[in-house]
Each structure stands twice: as C-alpha cells, then as structure tokens.
C-alpha cells in the first residue's frame, strides 16, 4: 500500500469523526463555544507538529497568506457547520457540506485554468441533484 493512500484513509476516518462529534458538542454547548474548544484541540495538534518539526517551520509570504486564508475559511466554515448541526440532522448537514469539492473544482477552473472534464461535469450535476434530494 502506498503511504499517501494510508494517509488518505486515516483522513477519511478522522473527517468522519470530525463530522459526527459537533452534533454531540452542540447538544451541550453553543456552536460558538464548540468552535473555541475545537480551536484549542487544533492548537494542541499544531504545537505537537511544531515540536516534531524541531521548530523549523517553512516560510514564504505567499505560502503564509494562503495557509492563513485556509485557516480563516476553515474556521468560519466550521462555525457555520456547528450552527447547521445544532439545528439540522447531522446526516444531511455532513452530506451537504461534503460537496465542497464542487466549489474547489470551479475555483480551479477559473483561477488555475484547470479544465473541467465531461466526467467531472456530470459528477457535479449529480452532486447538485444530491443536494436537492438531501435537503428536500
């Protein structure tokens, strides 16, 4: 097994828990409080990573900017995800938000000039239909 595949499977499993735990959290606390505690968890992972890297973190202005924007969009998205799980069924909220690759594909086509293949286009159409089915 290739190492990237192993990491992808671990990521899949952990994202599954990431989508499930918020529903349990927002049954007990507000979405905003849940976000703060998630950030504390993320800081623990970040500090551990820095320690394993021997405090040698790469830096470039563009790399920093895009990583920083990743953090902002991820955390604001997570806040809205928590709010959605508080009011809606976790199965629908996770299924709907898991369609984020549609946005990534469109952004890649617009800004990175990556072509959208016919197969991807069909997949996107099916995903949009899935949004309709899951939310109705």
C-alpha positions as CSV (number, residue, x, y, z in Angstrom):
1,X,0.0,0.0,0.0
2,X,1.3,3.4,-0.9
3,X,1.8,5.8,2.1
4,X,-0.4,8.5,0.5
5,X,-3.3,6.1,0.4
6,X,-2.8,5.1,4.0
7,X,-2.9,8.8,5.0
8,X,-6.0,9.3,2.8
9,X,-7.8,6.5,4.6
10,X,-6.8,7.9,8.0
11,X,-8.0,11.3,6.9
12,X,-11.3,9.8,5.8
13,X,-11.8,8.2,9.1
14,X,-10.9,11.3,11.1
15,X,-13.1,13.5,9.0
16,X,-15.9,11.1,9.7
17,X,-15.5,11.7,13.4
18,X,-15.0,15.4,12.7
19,X,-18.4,15.5,11.1
20,X,-20.0,13.5,14.0
21,X,-18.6,15.0,17.1
22,X,-20.0,18.5,16.6
23,X,-23.6,17.2,16.8
24,X,-22.7,15.8,20.3
25,X,-21.0,19.0,21.3
26,X,-23.8,21.4,20.3
27,X,-26.3,19.4,22.2
28,X,-24.4,20.5,25.3
29,X,-22.9,23.9,24.4
30,X,-23.4,26.8,21.9
31,X,-21.9,26.5,18.4
32,X,-19.6,29.4,19.2
33,X,-18.3,27.7,22.3
34,X,-17.8,24.4,20.4
35,X,-15.7,26.3,17.9
36,X,-13.5,27.8,20.6
37,X,-12.9,24.3,22.0
38,X,-12.2,22.9,18.5
39,X,-9.5,25.6,18.1
40,X,-8.0,24.5,21.4
41,X,-7.8,21.0,20.0
42,X,-6.3,22.3,16.8
43,X,-3.7,24.3,18.8
44,X,-2.7,21.0,20.5
45,X,-2.1,19.4,17.2
46,X,-0.3,22.5,15.9
47,X,2.1,22.7,18.9
48,X,2.8,19.0,18.7
49,X,3.6,19.3,15.0
50,X,6.0,22.2,15.6
51,X,7.7,20.2,18.3
52,X,8.2,17.2,15.9
53,X,9.5,19.7,13.2
54,X,12.1,21.0,15.7
55,X,10.6,24.5,15.4
56,X,11.7,24.7,11.7
57,X,8.6,26.0,10.0
58,X,8.9,26.9,6.3
59,X,8.0,30.5,5.4
60,X,7.2,32.4,2.2
61,X,4.8,35.3,2.1
62,X,2.5,33.7,-0.5
63,X,2.6,30.3,1.3
64,X,1.8,32.0,4.6
65,X,-1.0,34.1,3.1
66,X,-2.8,31.1,1.5
67,X,-2.3,28.9,4.6
68,X,-3.6,31.7,6.8
69,X,-6.6,32.1,4.5
70,X,-7.1,28.3,4.7
71,X,-7.3,28.6,8.5
72,X,-9.8,31.5,8.3
73,X,-12.1,29.9,5.7
74,X,-11.9,26.6,7.6
75,X,-12.7,28.0,11.0
76,X,-15.6,30.3,9.7
77,X,-16.9,27.3,7.7
78,X,-16.7,25.2,10.9
79,X,-18.6,27.8,12.9
80,X,-21.4,27.6,10.3
81,X,-21.1,23.8,10.3
82,X,-21.7,23.8,14.0
83,X,-24.7,26.1,13.7
84,X,-26.1,23.8,11.0
85,X,-25.6,20.6,13.1
86,X,-27.3,22.3,16.0
87,X,-30.5,22.8,14.1
88,X,-30.4,20.1,11.4
89,X,-29.8,16.3,11.1
90,X,-26.1,15.5,11.1
91,X,-26.6,13.1,8.2
92,X,-27.9,15.9,5.9
93,X,-25.6,18.6,7.1
94,X,-22.5,16.4,6.6
95,X,-23.7,15.2,3.2
96,X,-24.4,18.7,2.0
97,X,-21.1,20.2,3.3
98,X,-19.1,17.3,1.9
99,X,-19.9,18.5,-1.5
100,X,-17.4,21.3,-1.1
101,X,-15.3,19.9,-4.0
102,X,-17.8,21.5,-6.3
103,X,-16.5,24.9,-5.2
104,X,-12.9,23.7,-5.4
105,X,-13.4,22.4,-9.0
106,X,-15.0,25.7,-10.1
107,X,-12.2,27.8,-8.4
108,X,-9.6,25.6,-10.0
109,X,-11.1,26.1,-13.4
110,X,-11.4,29.9,-13.0
111,X,-8.1,30.7,-11.3
112,X,-5.8,27.8,-12.1
113,X,-7.1,27.2,-15.6
114,X,-7.7,23.5,-14.8
115,X,-10.1,22.0,-17.3
116,X,-13.4,20.5,-16.2
117,X,-13.8,17.2,-17.9
118,X,-17.1,15.9,-19.1
119,X,-17.0,13.2,-16.4
120,X,-16.4,15.9,-13.7
121,X,-19.2,18.0,-15.2
122,X,-21.6,15.0,-15.0
123,X,-20.4,14.3,-11.4
124,X,-21.1,18.0,-10.5
125,X,-24.6,17.8,-11.9
126,X,-25.3,14.6,-10.0
127,X,-23.9,16.3,-6.8
128,X,-26.2,19.2,-7.3
129,X,-29.1,16.8,-7.7
130,X,-27.9,15.1,-4.5
131,X,-28.1,18.5,-2.7
132,X,-31.7,18.8,-3.8
133,X,-32.6,15.3,-2.7
134,X,-30.8,15.5,0.6
135,X,-32.3,18.9,1.5
136,X,-35.9,18.2,0.5
